[in-house]
Amino acid sequence: MDRSAILVAGGIGKRMASPVPKQFMLLRGKPVLCHAIEAFHRFDPAMQLIVVLPQEQIDIWKSLCIGNHVSIEHTVVAGGTQRFHSVHEGLKEVKHDGLVAVHDGVRPLVGTELIARCFAAAEQHGTAIPVVPSSSSVRMVKNGTSHAVDRSGLRIVQTPQCFRVPLLRKAFELPYDPAFTDEATLVERTGAAVRLVEGDECNIKVTTPGDLRLAEALFTACRN
């Protein structure tokens, strides 16, 4: 079955307190986004890779690819104002009806085993999203008060989120809703059930300087 991956990288570095977008910051001498691209290429060198960036960052990325000798073939498209619109632009580049993964471009430590689990589950069930248990205590805050929530029933959602292409296309026919937070949320609105698969604690999202330091520390131990 044909496979594609859409890597969404729309950050501007605000929480990094840096003028450099987080996807372009260096991790082990390469932009964070490079590591995510390499992970999907290791899993399947024949897979179509689509990178979605803000229009104003595309030329910067092309220069970084030259400077970092990035030879992995990938398509670059301009994103939209929100994640919904950016993923939709990437999806337009998928011309088959097989499987597609949507991945945060700032999750550089995603492993091939996790990618394989997600694609395998999506092929069987139509959908697959990786999750990990919540390791922290959680409280629900409402109207100035709060109460503890049983964390045993909570899961933290990661990417890649994988779907059969026709199902994701159908989901993007729905109108944009600000409550949209990820692709699974949108797909559920079509009436489809979302399949959960085991995530990976190493698959962190780099959004702060502390995350980048953690990724550096985890890099060797978590690569697979």
Sine and cosine of phi, psi and omega as CSV:
sin_phi,cos_phi,sin_psi,cos_psi,sin_omega,cos_omega
0.00,0.00,0.70,-0.71,0.01,-1.00
-0.89,0.46,0.56,-0.83,-0.01,-1.00
-0.71,-0.71,0.59,-0.81,0.11,-0.99
-0.69,-0.72,0.36,-0.93,0.10,-0.99
-0.73,-0.68,0.75,-0.67,0.08,-1.00
-0.96,-0.28,0.89,-0.45,0.01,-1.00
-0.97,-0.23,0.92,-0.40,-0.08,-1.00
-0.99,-0.11,0.84,-0.54,-0.05,-1.00
-0.67,-0.74,0.99,0.10,-0.08,-1.00
-0.93,-0.37,0.28,0.96,-0.09,-1.00
-0.95,0.32,0.41,-0.91,0.04,-1.00
-0.86,-0.50,0.05,1.00,0.09,-1.00
0.99,0.15,0.27,0.96,-0.08,-1.00
-0.88,0.48,-0.76,0.65,-0.02,-1.00
-0.97,0.26,-0.27,0.96,0.09,-1.00
-0.98,0.19,-0.19,0.98,-0.09,-1.00
0.79,0.61,0.69,0.73,-0.05,-1.00
-0.67,-0.74,0.57,-0.82,0.09,-1.00
-0.95,0.30,-0.21,0.98,-0.01,-1.00
-1.00,0.01,0.83,-0.56,0.06,-1.00
-0.83,0.56,0.60,-0.80,-0.12,-0.99
-0.86,0.51,-0.53,0.85,0.00,-1.00
-0.94,0.35,-0.28,0.96,0.00,-1.00
-0.98,-0.20,-0.10,0.99,0.01,-1.00
-0.93,0.37,0.47,-0.88,-0.14,-0.99
-1.00,0.07,0.71,-0.70,0.13,-0.99
-0.78,-0.63,0.91,-0.42,-0.07,-1.00
0.80,0.60,0.66,0.75,0.11,-0.99
0.99,0.11,0.01,1.00,0.00,-1.00
-0.78,-0.63,0.47,-0.89,0.11,-0.99
-0.85,0.53,0.60,-0.80,0.00,-1.00
-0.76,0.65,-0.69,0.72,-0.03,-1.00
-0.87,0.49,-0.56,0.83,0.02,-1.00
-0.85,0.53,-0.66,0.75,-0.04,-1.00
-0.91,0.42,-0.61,0.79,0.03,-1.00
-0.91,0.41,-0.68,0.73,0.04,-1.00
-0.87,0.49,-0.71,0.70,-0.03,-1.00
-0.89,0.46,-0.58,0.81,-0.02,-1.00
-0.89,0.45,-0.71,0.70,0.01,-1.00
-0.93,0.36,-0.57,0.82,0.04,-1.00
-0.92,0.39,-0.62,0.79,0.05,-1.00
-0.89,0.45,-0.64,0.77,0.00,-1.00
-0.90,0.43,-0.70,0.71,-0.04,-1.00
-0.46,-0.89,0.99,-0.13,-0.03,-1.00
-0.87,0.49,-0.33,0.95,-0.01,-1.00
-1.00,-0.01,-0.07,1.00,-0.07,-1.00
-0.94,0.35,0.64,-0.77,0.12,-0.99
-0.95,0.32,0.79,-0.62,0.01,-1.00
-0.90,-0.43,0.77,-0.64,-0.03,-1.00
-0.81,-0.58,0.85,-0.52,0.01,-1.00
-0.96,-0.28,0.80,-0.60,-0.01,-1.00
-0.94,-0.33,0.85,-0.53,-0.03,-1.00
-0.75,-0.67,0.39,-0.92,0.17,-0.98
-0.86,0.52,0.58,-0.81,-0.05,-1.00
-0.78,0.62,-0.67,0.74,-0.09,-1.00
-0.95,0.30,-0.16,0.99,0.00,-1.00
-0.98,-0.21,-0.11,0.99,-0.11,-0.99
-0.90,0.43,-0.71,0.71,0.00,-1.00
-0.91,0.42,-0.60,0.80,0.05,-1.00
-0.88,0.48,-0.70,0.71,0.00,-1.00
-0.89,0.46,-0.67,0.74,0.01,-1.00
-0.88,0.48,-0.63,0.78,0.05,-1.00
-0.92,0.40,-0.65,0.76,0.03,-1.00
-0.90,0.44,-0.61,0.79,0.02,-1.00
-0.88,0.47,-0.67,0.75,0.03,-1.00
-0.91,0.41,-0.72,0.69,-0.03,-1.00
-0.91,0.41,-0.48,0.88,-0.03,-1.00
-0.97,-0.25,0.20,0.98,0.07,-1.00
0.82,0.58,0.70,0.71,0.04,-1.00
-0.98,0.20,0.93,-0.36,-0.06,-1.00
-0.95,-0.30,-0.06,1.00,0.01,-1.00
-0.94,0.34,0.82,-0.57,-0.05,-1.00
-0.93,0.37,0.74,-0.67,0.06,-1.00
-0.40,-0.92,0.46,-0.89,0.02,-1.00
-0.99,-0.12,0.70,-0.72,0.03,-1.00
-0.93,-0.37,0.79,-0.61,0.04,-1.00
-0.78,-0.62,0.43,-0.90,0.03,-1.00
-0.99,0.16,0.71,-0.71,0.00,-1.00
-1.00,0.08,-0.15,-0.99,-0.01,-1.00
-0.91,-0.42,-0.29,-0.96,-0.08,-1.00
-0.96,0.28,-0.49,0.87,-0.01,-1.00
-0.78,-0.63,0.23,-0.97,0.01,-1.00
-0.82,0.57,-0.67,0.74,0.02,-1.00
-0.76,0.65,-0.78,0.63,-0.05,-1.00
-0.94,0.35,-0.58,0.82,0.00,-1.00
-0.92,0.40,-0.73,0.69,0.03,-1.00
-0.89,0.45,-0.63,0.78,0.02,-1.00
-0.87,0.49,-0.66,0.75,0.04,-1.00
-0.89,0.45,-0.66,0.75,0.04,-1.00
-0.90,0.43,-0.64,0.77,-0.03,-1.00
-0.89,0.46,-0.49,0.87,0.02,-1.00
-0.89,0.46,-0.37,0.93,0.00,-1.00
-0.99,0.12,-0.17,0.99,0.00,-1.00
-1.00,0.05,0.91,-0.42,-0.12,-0.99
-0.98,-0.21,0.00,1.00,-0.02,-1.00
-0.94,-0.34,0.08,-1.00,0.01,-1.00
-0.92,-0.40,0.48,0.87,-0.01,-1.00
-1.00,0.06,-0.87,-0.49,-0.06,-1.00
-0.86,-0.51,0.54,-0.84,0.06,-1.00
-0.69,-0.72,0.67,-0.74,0.10,-1.00
-0.95,-0.31,0.63,-0.77,0.12,-0.99
-0.91,-0.41,0.84,-0.54,-0.11,-0.99
-0.77,-0.64,0.61,-0.79,0.11,-0.99
-0.94,0.35,0.83,-0.55,0.00,-1.00
-0.91,0.42,-0.21,0.98,0.01,-1.00
-0.97,-0.25,0.42,0.91,0.22,-0.98
-0.94,-0.34,0.99,0.15,-0.16,-0.99
-0.98,0.21,-0.28,0.96,-0.10,-1.00
-0.99,-0.16,0.27,0.96,0.04,-1.00
-0.86,0.50,0.73,-0.68,-0.07,-1.00
-0.99,-0.15,0.38,-0.93,0.00,-1.00
-0.91,0.42,-0.51,0.86,0.02,-1.00
-0.91,0.41,-0.65,0.76,0.04,-1.00
-0.92,0.40,-0.70,0.71,0.04,-1.00
-0.85,0.53,-0.68,0.73,-0.01,-1.00
-0.89,0.45,-0.67,0.74,0.01,-1.00
-0.87,0.49,-0.69,0.72,-0.05,-1.00
-0.92,0.39,-0.71,0.71,0.01,-1.00
-0.91,0.41,-0.64,0.77,-0.01,-1.00
-0.90,0.45,-0.68,0.73,-0.01,-1.00
-0.93,0.36,-0.62,0.79,0.02,-1.00
-0.92,0.39,-0.59,0.81,0.04,-1.00
-0.90,0.44,-0.60,0.80,-0.03,-1.00
-0.99,0.15,-0.65,0.76,-0.16,-0.99
-0.93,-0.37,-0.20,0.98,-0.01,-1.00
1.00,-0.10,-0.43,0.90,0.01,-1.00
-0.60,-0.80,0.42,-0.91,0.10,-1.00
-0.27,-0.96,0.79,-0.61,0.10,-0.99
-0.74,-0.67,0.69,-0.72,0.00,-1.00
-0.99,0.14,0.66,-0.75,0.01,-1.00
-0.67,-0.74,0.43,-0.90,0.11,-0.99
-0.76,-0.65,0.48,-0.88,0.02,-1.00
-0.90,0.43,0.46,-0.89,0.10,-1.00
-0.98,0.21,0.81,-0.58,-0.01,-1.00
-0.99,-0.11,-0.04,1.00,-0.03,-1.00
-0.93,-0.38,0.45,-0.89,0.13,-0.99
-0.92,0.39,0.55,-0.84,-0.09,-1.00
-0.77,-0.64,0.63,-0.78,0.07,-1.00
-0.79,-0.61,0.61,-0.79,0.10,-1.00
-1.00,-0.07,0.81,-0.58,-0.02,-1.00
-0.95,-0.31,0.78,-0.63,0.00,-1.00
-0.42,-0.91,0.75,-0.66,0.06,-1.00
0.79,0.61,0.65,0.76,0.08,-1.00
0.99,0.14,-0.01,1.00,0.05,-1.00
-0.84,-0.54,0.19,-0.98,0.01,-1.00
-0.58,-0.81,0.36,-0.93,0.11,-0.99
-0.55,-0.84,0.47,-0.88,-0.02,-1.00
-0.94,0.35,0.57,-0.82,0.04,-1.00
-0.89,-0.46,0.69,-0.73,0.02,-1.00
-0.92,0.40,0.94,-0.34,-0.09,-1.00
-0.97,0.25,-0.20,0.98,-0.03,-1.00
-0.89,0.45,-0.41,0.91,0.00,-1.00
-0.99,-0.15,0.14,0.99,-0.04,-1.00
-0.97,-0.24,0.54,-0.84,0.05,-1.00
-0.70,-0.71,0.61,-0.79,0.06,-1.00
-1.00,-0.09,0.79,-0.61,-0.10,-1.00
-1.00,0.02,0.67,-0.74,0.06,-1.00
-0.88,-0.48,-0.12,-0.99,0.22,-0.98
-0.79,-0.62,0.34,-0.94,0.26,0.97
-0.98,0.18,0.65,-0.76,0.15,-0.99
-0.99,-0.17,0.83,-0.55,-0.14,-0.99
-0.91,-0.41,0.59,-0.81,-0.05,-1.00
-0.52,-0.85,0.42,-0.91,0.26,-0.97
-0.92,0.38,0.70,-0.72,-0.12,-0.99
-0.84,0.55,-0.72,0.69,-0.01,-1.00
-0.86,0.51,-0.55,0.83,0.01,-1.00
-0.93,0.38,-0.67,0.74,0.01,-1.00
-0.93,0.35,-0.61,0.79,0.07,-1.00
-0.87,0.50,-0.68,0.73,0.02,-1.00
-0.87,0.49,-0.64,0.77,0.00,-1.00
-0.89,0.45,-0.60,0.80,-0.03,-1.00
-0.99,0.17,-0.01,1.00,0.17,-0.99
-0.98,0.20,-0.27,0.96,0.04,-1.00
-0.95,0.30,0.48,-0.88,0.02,-1.00
-0.93,0.37,0.46,-0.89,0.02,-1.00
-0.90,0.44,0.67,-0.75,0.04,-1.00
-0.75,-0.67,0.79,-0.61,0.01,-1.00
-0.83,0.55,-0.35,0.94,0.02,-1.00
-0.96,0.28,-0.19,0.98,0.06,-1.00
-0.87,0.49,0.85,-0.52,-0.01,-1.00
-0.89,-0.46,-0.46,0.89,0.06,-1.00
-0.40,-0.92,0.06,-1.00,-0.07,-1.00
-0.93,0.38,-0.57,0.82,0.01,-1.00
-0.88,0.48,-0.65,0.76,0.03,-1.00
-0.85,0.52,-0.69,0.73,-0.03,-1.00
-0.94,0.35,-0.69,0.72,-0.02,-1.00
-0.89,0.45,-0.61,0.80,0.03,-1.00
-0.86,0.51,-0.50,0.87,-0.02,-1.00
-0.94,0.33,-0.23,0.97,0.10,-1.00
-0.99,0.10,-0.13,0.99,-0.05,-1.00
0.99,-0.15,-0.05,1.00,0.00,-1.00
-0.98,0.21,0.58,-0.82,0.08,-1.00
-0.99,0.11,0.57,-0.82,0.00,-1.00
-0.98,-0.21,0.81,-0.59,-0.02,-1.00
-1.00,0.04,0.80,-0.60,0.05,-1.00
-1.00,-0.04,0.67,-0.74,0.10,-1.00
-0.80,-0.60,0.33,-0.95,-0.02,-1.00
-0.90,0.43,0.82,-0.58,0.04,-1.00
-1.00,0.07,-0.34,-0.94,-0.07,-1.00
-0.60,-0.80,0.83,-0.55,-0.01,-1.00
-0.87,0.49,-0.41,0.91,0.02,-1.00
-0.96,0.28,-0.30,0.95,-0.13,-0.99
-0.99,0.15,0.88,0.48,-0.09,-1.00
-0.99,0.15,0.40,-0.92,0.06,-1.00
-0.98,-0.19,0.82,-0.58,-0.06,-1.00
-1.00,0.02,0.96,-0.27,0.01,-1.00
-0.78,-0.62,-0.25,0.97,-0.02,-1.00
-0.74,-0.67,0.28,-0.96,0.06,-1.00
-0.84,0.55,-0.58,0.82,0.03,-1.00
-0.90,0.43,-0.61,0.79,0.05,-1.00
-0.89,0.46,-0.64,0.77,-0.01,-1.00
-0.92,0.40,-0.64,0.77,0.05,-1.00
-0.91,0.42,-0.63,0.77,0.03,-1.00
-0.91,0.42,-0.66,0.75,0.03,-1.00
-0.87,0.49,-0.64,0.77,0.07,-1.00
-0.86,0.52,-0.70,0.71,-0.05,-1.00
-0.93,0.36,-0.57,0.82,-0.06,-1.00
-1.00,0.08,-0.22,0.97,-0.22,-0.98
-0.78,0.63,-0.82,0.57,-0.06,-1.00
-0.93,0.37,-0.68,0.74,-0.07,-1.00
-0.94,0.35,-0.48,0.88,-0.15,-0.99
-0.99,-0.17,-0.13,0.99,-0.03,-1.00
-0.96,0.30,0.77,-0.64,0.09,-1.00
-0.47,-0.88,0.00,0.00,0.00,0.00
